[in-house]
Amino acid sequence: MARTHDVIVIGAGAAGLTAAGGCARFGLRVALVERDRMGGECLNTGCVPSKALLAAAHHAQAVRAAGRFGIATPPPTVDFNQVRAHLHAAIAAIAPHDSEERFRAWGVEVLRGEARLLDATGRVSVDGRVLSAPRIVLATGSRPAIPDIEGLADTPYLTNETLWDLDRRPDHLLVLGGGPVGIEMAQAFRRLGSAVTVLSAGEPLPRDDPAAAAVVLDRLVGEGVTLRRNARVVRARAMAEGVQLETAEGETIAGSHLLVATGRRAAIEGLGLAAAGVAVDPHGIRVDARFRTANRRIFAIGDGRDGPRFTHVAGQEGTVVVMNLALGLPAKLTTHALPWVTFTDPELAQVGLTEAAARARHGRVEVHCEVFAENDRAVTEGERAGFMKVITVRGRVVGATIVGAGAGELVLPWSLAITGKASPWAISGAMVPYPTRSELSKAVAFSAFETRIFGPWPRRWARLLARLRR
């Protein structure tokens, strides 16, 4: 059959929107198929509502903490309906960026419905209509991974997909899972007035630097969050006043609500992958460095493929696919400078390798560290907790860990350093405004070669010049 399009993109989240919009703006005929809401998980049930909730919680906590600045206030009163309205207002404000109207204006044909690959030649069925294109992009995202726990299926629980429609604040929120989502939501709901218990199968925030994670977790405990480490939940049951969990040790924990935050899995069911010759593994669709599947006509990007699941990664992958499809360039994405942020207070940011990962890969490394307590801006704002740690191998930056207020905003220079677009020498020589937290980057960068600058030979030279001037 004749080709109806040049590219068919299935999924309108961060990855799919980037791919569809980019290809269309280069003049390709693009069909974009979405079965649910434009913007995908990040806009509707992930990044945007969660950060809006964290912002509301931050302001509640700021009221409680005002006394340390000499400002007397009564305890905050939280109107949870207004908090929820704020979340949905944030979604509505950002939604036009991902709207059908915007993409149709670029020439994208936006179709709403279920897409299924019919064969390996590029034919796709969308609710009975058959489309055909020489290239297909799968960007179907992910959904919550629900653990196999006895009784959980019969117990009411929340996920990131349903959390935002709560009509009242939980009295006692049980959080199953100690990853970034679970820890962020634990702090947010505690600050909004809920009792919160986190049950983590191991150490919370396991992928992060342990010392940095400890700064965050100590703050949560100080604010009243109960952390249960190494808690293996084996049974769940609904109760008259909420839910009850039982651990392998026989301990029971009761709460009014249960949030399941135990990771995500690829949303690739029902796509007809086998018929199209697309290979999968337990983590998602298998792809090469250019995001081509086993069927080279078909690309897979975003959370549906086997790889890191972040919105910013999905968007970058969409750009790589545009370069491949629209321009014919063999573009690839390298992740050695992969950044991520856990948006707690204080924030925890990582780019590249952690110290432990760097030692495992390279053996001998150099670690350079500055603490927020010695940064004048942090001192004036009373935000002294945290540190910036940069790991180098023979002078080359391979990773940076930052924990502290606004840590996510301090990642960029170290992303550039890891990719070779900046150097510690250049960062240390940059003039930055005073007082700002950017001075931490300058100080850490300088410490990478401070001992050499003030070493024996430079000191001898300086003394010689001094004698000659006498």
Backbone hydrogen bonds, N-H to C=O, Kabsch-Sander energy under -0.5 kcal/mol:
donor,donor_aa,acceptor,acceptor_aa,energy
4,T,132,S,-1.4
5,H,132,S,-2.2
6,D,29,R,-2.4
7,V,29,R,-2.1
8,I,135,R,-1.8
9,V,31,A,-3.3
10,I,8,I,-0.5
10,I,137,V,-3.0
11,G,9,V,-0.7
11,G,33,V,-3.1
13,G,139,A,-0.6
17,L,13,G,-2.8
18,T,14,A,-1.6
19,A,15,A,-2.2
20,A,16,G,-3.0
21,G,17,L,-2.7
22,G,18,T,-2.2
23,C,19,A,-2.3
24,A,20,A,-2.2
25,R,21,G,-2.2
26,F,22,G,-0.9
26,F,23,C,-0.5
27,G,24,A,-1.9
28,L,23,C,-2.2
30,V,28,L,-0.7
31,A,7,V,-2.2
32,L,109,E,-3.0
33,V,9,V,-2.9
33,V,31,A,-0.5
34,E,111,L,-2.4
39,G,12,A,-2.5
40,G,37,R,-1.6
43,L,39,G,-1.3
44,N,40,G,-1.9
45,T,41,E,-2.3
46,G,41,E,-1.4
46,G,42,C,-0.6
48,V,42,C,-2.3
50,S,46,G,-2.2
51,K,47,C,-2.3
52,A,48,V,-2.0
53,L,49,P,-2.3
54,L,50,S,-2.4
55,A,51,K,-1.9
56,A,52,A,-2.0
57,A,53,L,-2.5
58,H,54,L,-2.3
59,H,55,A,-1.9
60,A,56,A,-1.9
61,Q,57,A,-2.3
62,A,58,H,-2.2
63,V,59,H,-1.7
64,R,60,A,-1.5
65,A,61,Q,-2.1
66,A,63,V,-1.0
67,G,64,R,-0.5
68,R,65,A,-1.4
69,F,66,A,-1.9
70,G,67,G,-1.9
71,I,66,A,-1.8
72,A,70,G,-0.6
73,T,71,I,-0.5
78,V,76,P,-0.6
79,D,77,T,-0.6
80,F,78,V,-0.9
82,Q,79,D,-0.6
83,V,79,D,-2.0
84,R,80,F,-2.6
85,A,81,N,-2.0
86,H,82,Q,-2.1
87,L,83,V,-1.9
88,H,84,R,-2.2
89,A,85,A,-2.1
90,A,86,H,-2.1
91,I,87,L,-2.0
92,A,88,H,-2.4
93,A,89,A,-2.1
94,I,90,A,-1.6
95,A,91,I,-2.2
97,H,94,I,-1.8
98,D,95,A,-1.9
99,S,96,P,-1.1
103,F,99,S,-1.6
104,R,100,E,-2.8
105,A,101,E,-1.8
106,W,102,R,-0.7
107,G,104,R,-1.6
108,V,103,F,-2.4
109,E,30,V,-2.8
110,V,108,V,-0.8
111,L,32,L,-3.2
111,L,109,E,-0.6
113,G,34,E,-1.3
113,G,111,L,-0.6
116,R,125,S,-1.9
117,L,271,L,-3.2
118,L,123,R,-2.5
119,D,123,R,-0.8
122,G,119,D,-0.5
124,V,131,L,-2.6
125,S,116,R,-2.9
126,V,129,R,-3.2
127,D,114,E,-1.5
127,D,125,S,-0.5
129,R,126,V,-2.0
131,L,124,V,-3.6
131,L,129,R,-0.6
133,A,122,G,-1.8
135,R,6,D,-0.8
136,I,297,R,-2.0
137,V,8,I,-2.9
138,L,299,F,-3.3
139,A,10,I,-3.0
139,A,137,V,-0.6
143,R,265,R,-2.5
145,A,263,G,-2.4
146,I,144,P,-0.6
149,I,147,P,-1.5
150,E,234,V,-1.0
152,L,149,I,-2.2
154,D,151,G,-0.8
155,T,152,L,-1.8
158,L,258,L,-3.4
162,T,159,T,-1.1
163,L,159,T,-2.0
165,D,162,T,-1.4
166,L,163,L,-1.3
173,L,195,A,-3.0
174,L,172,H,-0.6
174,L,257,H,-2.8
175,V,173,L,-0.5
175,V,197,T,-3.1
176,L,174,L,-0.6
176,L,259,L,-3.1
177,G,175,V,-0.9
177,G,199,L,-2.4
179,G,261,A,-0.6
183,I,179,G,-2.5
184,E,180,P,-2.8
185,M,181,V,-2.5
186,A,182,G,-1.9
187,Q,183,I,-2.1
188,A,184,E,-2.4
189,F,185,M,-2.6
190,R,186,A,-1.9
191,R,187,Q,-2.4
192,L,188,A,-1.5
193,G,190,R,-1.4
194,S,189,F,-2.8
195,A,171,D,-2.5
197,T,173,L,-2.4
198,V,226,T,-3.2
199,L,175,V,-3.1
200,S,198,V,-0.6
200,S,228,R,-2.4
205,L,178,G,-3.3
208,D,205,L,-1.2
213,A,209,D,-2.9
214,A,210,P,-2.2
215,V,211,A,-1.2
216,V,212,A,-1.5
217,L,213,A,-2.9
218,D,214,A,-2.6
219,R,215,V,-1.4
220,L,216,V,-2.0
221,V,217,L,-2.5
222,G,218,D,-2.3
223,E,219,R,-1.5
224,G,221,V,-1.4
225,V,220,L,-2.4
226,T,196,V,-2.5
227,L,225,V,-0.6
228,R,198,V,-2.8
228,R,226,T,-0.5
229,R,227,L,-0.7
230,N,202,G,-1.4
231,A,200,S,-2.8
231,A,228,R,-0.6
232,R,230,N,-0.8
233,V,231,A,-0.9
234,V,246,E,-2.8
235,R,246,E,-1.5
236,A,150,E,-2.7
237,R,244,Q,-2.1
239,M,242,G,-3.3
242,G,239,M,-1.3
243,V,255,G,-2.9
244,Q,237,R,-2.3
245,L,253,I,-2.9
246,E,235,R,-2.6
247,T,251,E,-2.6
248,A,232,R,-2.1
250,G,247,T,-2.0
253,I,245,L,-2.6
255,G,243,V,-2.5
256,S,172,H,-1.6
257,H,172,H,-1.9
259,L,174,L,-3.2
260,V,158,L,-3.2
260,V,258,L,-0.6
261,A,176,L,-2.8
261,A,259,L,-0.7
265,R,143,R,-2.7
267,A,141,G,-2.6
268,I,266,A,-1.2
271,L,268,I,-1.0
276,A,272,G,-1.3
277,G,274,A,-1.3
278,V,273,L,-2.6
279,A,277,G,-0.6
281,D,284,G,-2.6
284,G,281,D,-1.7
285,I,304,G,-2.5
286,R,279,A,-2.1
288,D,292,R,-1.7
291,F,288,D,-2.0
293,T,295,N,-0.7
293,T,298,I,-2.8
296,R,294,A,-0.8
298,I,295,N,-2.6
299,F,136,I,-3.1
300,A,291,F,-2.1
301,I,138,L,-2.6
304,G,301,I,-0.6
305,R,302,G,-1.6
306,D,285,I,-2.5
307,G,305,R,-0.8
310,F,308,P,-0.8
314,A,310,F,-2.4
315,G,311,T,-2.4
316,Q,312,H,-1.8
317,E,313,V,-2.5
318,G,314,A,-2.0
319,T,315,G,-1.7
320,V,316,Q,-2.2
321,V,317,E,-2.3
322,V,318,G,-2.0
323,M,319,T,-2.1
324,N,320,V,-1.8
325,L,321,V,-3.2
326,A,322,V,-2.7
327,L,322,V,-0.9
327,L,323,M,-0.6
328,G,324,N,-0.7
329,L,323,M,-2.4
331,A,329,L,-2.0
333,L,289,A,-1.1
338,L,335,T,-1.5
340,W,350,Q,-2.5
342,T,348,L,-3.0
343,F,341,V,-0.6
344,T,342,T,-1.3
347,E,404,G,-1.0
348,L,342,T,-2.1
349,A,402,I,-3.7
350,Q,340,W,-2.6
351,V,400,A,-2.2
352,G,338,L,-1.5
353,L,398,V,-2.6
358,A,354,T,-2.6
359,R,355,E,-2.4
360,A,356,A,-2.1
361,R,357,A,-1.9
362,H,358,A,-3.2
363,G,359,R,-1.8
364,R,362,H,-1.2
366,E,392,T,-3.0
368,H,390,V,-2.7
370,E,388,M,-2.2
372,F,386,G,-1.9
373,A,384,R,-0.6
373,A,386,G,-0.5
374,E,371,V,-1.5
375,N,372,F,-2.2
376,D,374,E,-0.5
379,V,375,N,-2.2
380,T,376,D,-2.5
381,E,377,R,-1.7
382,G,379,V,-1.1
383,E,378,A,-2.7
387,F,403,V,-1.5
388,M,370,E,-3.1
389,K,401,T,-3.3
390,V,368,H,-3.0
391,I,399,G,-2.8
392,T,366,E,-2.7
393,V,396,R,-2.7
396,R,393,V,-1.7
398,V,391,I,-2.7
399,G,391,I,-1.3
400,A,351,V,-2.5
401,T,389,K,-3.0
402,I,349,A,-2.9
403,V,387,F,-2.6
404,G,347,E,-2.3
407,A,404,G,-1.8
409,E,406,G,-1.4
410,L,407,A,-1.9
411,V,408,G,-0.9
414,W,411,V,-1.2
415,S,411,V,-1.7
416,L,412,L,-2.3
417,A,413,P,-1.9
418,I,414,W,-2.2
419,T,415,S,-1.7
420,G,417,A,-1.1
421,K,416,L,-2.5
422,A,416,L,-1.1
427,I,423,S,-2.7
428,S,424,P,-2.8
429,G,425,W,-1.4
430,A,426,A,-0.7
430,A,427,I,-0.8
432,V,430,A,-0.7
439,E,436,T,-1.2
440,L,437,R,-2.0
441,S,437,R,-0.6
441,S,438,S,-0.6
442,K,438,S,-1.5
443,A,439,E,-2.6
444,V,440,L,-2.8
445,A,441,S,-2.6
446,F,442,K,-2.1
447,S,443,A,-1.9
448,A,444,V,-0.8
448,A,445,A,-0.9
449,F,446,F,-1.5
450,E,446,F,-0.6
453,I,449,F,-2.0
454,F,450,E,-2.2
455,G,452,R,-1.3
459,R,455,G,-2.0
460,R,456,P,-2.4
461,W,457,W,-2.4
462,A,458,P,-2.3
463,R,459,R,-2.3
464,L,460,R,-2.4
465,L,461,W,-2.4
466,A,462,A,-2.1
467,R,463,R,-2.2
468,L,464,L,-2.2
469,R,465,L,-1.3
470,R,466,A,-0.6
470,R,467,R,-0.9
